[in-house]
Amino acid sequence: MSSNPNLQMIQIVLHWAWDPIGVRGIEEAADEYDMYAPQVLKLLEADAPTDAIATYLAIVVRDRIELPSKPDRDRDVAAMLRQLYAIGR
């Protein structure tokens, strides 16, 4: 896990709330989505709108993970990430 608190927060949210492949809570898979966290952080740092973050998550699910996207989940997680990031500012 990252030493950057914002990156660590994103990693935790992706694992526990986003979790498109269903590995939530499996300790050995805690880093499954870590590779996507830096791009999410860049979007948050750029004050990207919730829809832009949700679109990034949907593209990851569709193109990288090769599963059907769930727009409601992606939007909810994007909104959660924006709110948590704002708290840490």
N, C-alpha and C positions, 0 to 999 in steps of 0.2 A: 504494500500500500504506500502511496505517496506521502512525502513529508509536507507537501503543500496542503494546507487545510481545505482550500476550495476544491482542489482536485480530489482530495480524499472524500469530501462530502459528495461530490458527483459520483465517484466510484461506489459509494454506499447506496446512493439513490438508484443508480443503474442496477445494482445487484438486488436490492430489496423491493423496489417499486416498479422498475421497468421490466426486467427479467423475461425477455421474449422466449427463451428456451426452457424456462422452468427449473432453474438451479438455485432459486432463492433458499438461503439458509444452509446450503451444502458448503461446508468449510473449504473443501478442496477446490471448489469452483468460485470462491470469493473474488478471484481476479478475472473471471471470464469476460467481463465487459470493460476492463480497465483500458484497453487500447482505444476505446471510443471517448473516454473522458477528456483527454486534452482538447479535442475538437469542440466538445460541449463547453469547456472552459473558455475557449477562444470566442465562441458565440456569446457567452454570458458577459465576458469582458468587453465585447463590442456592443453590448446592450441590444442584442438581436431580439426581435419580438418572439413571443411564445410560439407562434406558428412556424418561424424559421427553425427553431430548435426542434419542434415536433417533426418537421419535414426531414431534418437530418436524421433523427431517430428512425423514422419510417424508411428512409433510404437504406440505413444500415440493416434493418430487419429484412427488407426486400432483396437488396443486392449483395450483402455480405453474409448474412445469416440464412438467407434464402427461405424465409417463412413469410406468410401473409402478414401485412402490417395491420395494426389495430389503432386506427387514428385517435379514438377516444383515449386509449391508454397513453399514446405518445403525447397528446396534448396535455393530459393531466400531469404526466411526469415533467414535461417541459415547464408547465406553470409552477409546479413544486420546486423545480430547480431554480427558476427565476426568483421565487420568494425566498428560498434558503440563501441564495447568493446575495440577495439584497440585505439580509440580516447580517451577513458576515462582512459587509463593506465597512 
